[in-house]
């Protein structure tokens, strides 16, 4: 079974983008995958990147959300997810915390420091939480791989500007974090210890 993200996200994302459409950080349409499996393996990133060419970018102007699918994910970012899915024989999905297209994560951090753009990001985070919370609190077991340090800090509620996250608990016997029925593997720098 799958969770239809297109149905859940289209209306709210259009409203968010229309609210901020005059802002320079809102030039490109929001993006997400159309669906994710309702259990199994979920990769969480920070946000979708921008296409490299100006011609491709021009196609993304506006407020109407753009939805992709697993089959057409040719970007090198997804290559490892396919490998892990094939090796484990687990269904997998991907969800970004934010839906705005930006290749440079430093830009996202700058947006968090400004009132209007932070409100824009906060609304996206709240929307993402409306998808993640039922998944994390459900009875199905799930493995979540957070492959970005900023995404990890947002999930943990360590970015005050965005509000609450999830109270991940360290499980020594697993050597990682959990939240209810969900096991988390979080992006960590090699020299870090178990402080999520």
Secondary structure, 3 states (H helix, E strand, C coil): CEEEHHHHHHHHHHHHHHHCCCCHHHCECCEEECEEECCEEEEEECCCCCCCCHHHHHCCECCCCEEECHHHCCCHHHHHHHHHHHHHCCCEEEEECCCCCCCCHHHHHHHHCCHHHHHHHHHHHHHHHHHHHHHHHCCCCEEEEECCHHHHHHHCCCCHHHCCCCCCEEECCCCEEEECCEEEEECCCCCCCCCC
